[in-house]
């Protein structure tokens, strides 16, 4: 059994488990056990915009509009992106929860290319939100749907792009 796994399902980041064992009963590797938040320079707004446009294109939207970003912790970005979601806090994942992240919100017509059960449509909608690691740009979460996350809850909002 694997625990402490992060899964992004239809834009929802889910963290499950605490202590884990493998199917053989041996201790499993805790994915956050050795997590060290990146340090150094954070991405510039231009770099964040370029990444956001790439992810928008990957979601079948070549020209997203109303693009903006705000900086905060991963936990704050997740709370803004998925109101009511609960990220179970513990000492193992606390460094990840408090790591610097950007929440990017954009509008268009997005369709995620993700595996879905047979007969189910791919996640689609007019709003796409991304949680990007502020140092590396790694996508820590994404959302596609109809609700616009409250990006201002993280602090100052920076508009991106001129489109």
Buried (B, 14 or more C-beta within 10 A) or exposed (E): EBBBEBEBEBBBBBBEBEEBEEEEEEEBEBBBEEEEBEEEEBBEBEBBBBBBBEBBEBBBBEEBEBBBBBBBBBBBBBBBBBEEEEBEEEEBBEBBBBBBBBBBBBBBBBBBEBEEEEEEEBBBBBBBBBBBBBBEBEBBBBBBBEEBBBBEBBEEBBEBBEE
